[in-house]
Amino acid sequence: MNLDFTPKECCGLFGIWGHNQASYLTYLGLYALQHRGEEACGIVSSDGKEVFQYKGMGLVGDVFNGEIIKSLPGDRAIGHTRYSTTGASLLKNVQPILVNYSQGTIAIAHNGNLVNALALHNKLEKEGSIFQTSSDSEILIHLMARAKAKGHLEALLKSLRFLEGAYCFLLLTPSALFAVRDQRGFRPLWLGKLDKAYVFSSETCAFDLIGAEPLREVEPGEVMVVDEKGLRSFKPFRERVIPSFCIFEHIYFSRPDSKIFGETVHLVRERLGRKLAQEHPVEAELIIPVPDSGASAALGFSQESKIPLEYGIIRNHYIGRTFIQPFQLIRDFRVKIKFNLLKDVLKGKRIVVVDDSIVRGTTSQIRVRNLREAGAKEVHLRISCPPHKFPCFYGIDFPTRKELLGARFKIKEIEKFLNVDSLGYLSLEGMLSCVKAYPQENYCVACFTGNYPVKFGREGDKFALERKCCGE
Ligand code: SF4
């Protein structure tokens, strides 16, 4: 995991229907999904009559406490962990967003990015909509308000056809919970069961924590409704499209103990590491994983190469959102505070460092320098995916193309820039051969190839809506 990339994550969703500890279980669910968004979080619950809300900036464990959970009664709830992919970092943009509209009260939580957000926003504003937030997620509510429908469900089904891009939604009204996944299924969303309660989560790791049984993934293009009548499924889209599961969820975003897109993330990463060792073998004495997301791939690399795995980089997990950087005093402080090196392991050794990706490259450059200073004799870098050359418009907040190291330089130039003895990226074919649950064309690889499965115009720029709303 690269520090120059760390905070740019997408969002986590959790929802539950039919359990008297709904808000507490949602809190636990969000805790398990913390890695999907560390900026802010929120929970909306309902007792079937009223709706209750609490949200704040910061980590789940910091925002919520026992008193706050008690102030969220009811047997149904949805929650959200957030890093903004659109919408500035303001409390009003923290989700779930709770609104009253023509059909009643509704809360909405979103994971993804709408590529036609600016166009829809402009159109809706011209027609009289007044937006409360600068987040693309609110657009769905305005579409539903204008849908000329009988009830929330009909309004939702009528509105979804206007949305383009990547989205999973959880929506809660006093009388129903809705789960929605876009036609391409870019982001994961699971359905599970806990006793008689239905639960939804971006990843199965949240189910494990609360003891829920995963039933199945919400299918691409599926809308699920849970209410007093039970669980129902709708397929509102007539045309069938090929799925575009985000392969980067497997490489970096999702937790290794989760199952997404039909496979356990750890096992996919292990295969990526094995393949990487086949494609880029190296004479070395130790395999060193970059914690945490490089760990499974490093294990696979070690198994395939028969070079022992050793922990030479130790991650400090207890870093707050901000700290005072002692400029000048300690060189490379930002990298060092997060990763410390085991000098006695590294000294005099030829090492292979296995990482999941390089984005801007500045962190990798500093890390290599620190590894050499710690005594490593040779540093060989292996990356468990191809070079990132293009930004993502579907909910992962990569920097612009001109900042992506893989777009700026050839491999040999990157090798020189990072000052490594050798550098090897996994090939596109190699990466795709490691995902087994679906045919290869069912995965989005646009940030590596530039072949975007959902087209967009200028308004596809994920900051366009923000610039408009914030007047930048
Ligand atoms: S462009 Fe990359 S990060 Fe974005 S959805 Fe596709 S594979 Fe995932």
Boltz pocket constraint, residues with backbone or C-beta under 6 A from the ligand:
constraints:
  - pocket:
      binder: B
      contacts: [[A, 186], [A, 244], [A, 245], [A, 246], [A, 247], [A, 248], [A, 249], [A, 390], [A, 391], [A, 392], [A, 393], [A, 394], [A, 395], [A, 396], [A, 444], [A, 445], [A, 446], [A, 447], [A, 448]]
      max_distance: 6.0
